[in-house]
């Protein structure tokens, strides 16, 4: 199954996709992850891990809907997933939480890690 990414807004956990910048399949492991950086809450649409390897290190992929190039497999959907997707869509439309690009999100995580390690981040 290779479906158009625009047909799906809130993919279920377990969905397997291709990202625009990868050749490996990625499995979605969480949705609408909110993190606080410097006191400001922000979010990213999805986190994922390589498929079929799974989460074998601490390297979790972060990405947004617009980063998906193809849907290979849709994760399990039941009434709970459908209800959660509706609530997430409502939250996203009303939330004052800023959505970051995957690059911005990765940079914030890197900066946070370096602060914790006591290192100064230099570009």
C-alpha positions in Angstrom: 0.0 0.0 0.0 1.5 3.3 -1.0 -1.0 6.0 -0.4 -1.0 9.8 -0.8 0.0 11.4 2.5 -2.5 14.2 2.1 -5.4 11.7 2.6 -4.4 11.2 6.3 -4.1 13.9 9.0 -3.7 11.9 12.2 -2.0 8.6 11.5 -2.4 5.9 14.1 0.5 4.6 16.2 2.0 1.7 14.4 1.6 3.3 10.9 4.6 2.7 8.7 5.7 5.6 6.4 8.5 7.0 4.3 9.9 10.4 5.1 10.9 12.7 2.3 14.6 12.7 3.4 15.0 8.9 4.2 15.2 5.6 2.3 14.3 3.6 5.4 10.7 2.9 6.6 9.7 4.6 9.8 7.0 3.4 12.3 5.0 6.0 14.2 5.4 5.6 18.0 3.7 8.7 19.3 1.6 11.7 18.2 1.4 15.4 19.1 4.4 15.3 21.4 4.5 18.4 23.5 7.8 19.5 25.1 8.8 22.6 27.0 11.9 24.5 25.9 13.0 27.5 27.9 9.5 27.7 29.5 7.7 27.7 26.2 5.6 24.6 25.2 6.0 23.5 21.6 4.9 20.4 19.7 5.7 18.1 16.8 3.2 15.9 15.0 4.9 12.5 15.3 7.8 10.6 16.7 9.0 7.4 15.2 11.6 4.7 15.0 13.2 2.8 12.1 11.1 -0.1 10.8 11.6 -3.1 11.2 14.5 -2.5 13.6 12.4 -0.6 16.2 13.8 1.6 19.0 17.3 0.2 19.5 19.0 3.4 20.7 17.8 6.6 22.2 17.5 8.1 18.7 13.8 8.9 18.3 12.9 10.5 14.9 10.7 13.6 15.1 8.7 14.8 12.1 5.5 16.5 11.0 2.8 15.5 8.5 4.4 17.5 5.8 7.6 15.5 6.1 5.8 12.3 5.1 6.2 11.2 1.5 4.2 8.0 1.5 2.1 5.8 3.8 3.1 2.2 3.6 0.8 0.7 6.3 -1.9 2.3 8.5 -1.8 1.4 12.2 -4.6 -0.2 14.1 -7.7 2.0 14.4 -10.7 1.4 16.6 -13.2 3.7 18.3 -10.6 4.9 20.8 -8.2 5.9 18.1 -10.9 7.7 16.1 -12.0 9.6 19.2 -8.3 10.5 20.1 -7.8 11.7 16.5 -10.8 14.0 16.8 -9.7 15.4 20.1 -6.2 16.0 18.8 -7.5 17.8 15.8 -9.6 20.0 18.0 -6.7 20.7 20.3 -4.4 21.5 17.4 -7.0 24.1 16.1 -7.4 25.7 19.5 -4.0 25.3 21.1 -1.8 28.2 21.7 1.2 25.8 21.6 3.6 26.5 18.7 4.3 23.7 16.2 7.9 23.4 15.3 9.5 22.0 12.2 11.5 18.9 12.6 14.7 20.9 12.2 13.7 23.4 14.9 12.6 20.6 17.2 15.9 18.7 16.8 17.9 21.9 17.4 16.0 22.6 20.6 16.7 19.0 21.8 20.3 19.4 21.0 20.6 22.7 22.8 18.8 21.3 25.8 21.1 18.3 25.9 24.2 20.5 25.7 22.9 22.8 28.5 22.4 19.7 30.7 25.9 18.6 29.9 27.2 22.0 30.8 28.5 22.8 27.3 27.9 26.0 25.4 26.3 25.5 22.1 28.0 27.1 19.1 26.7 27.3 15.6 
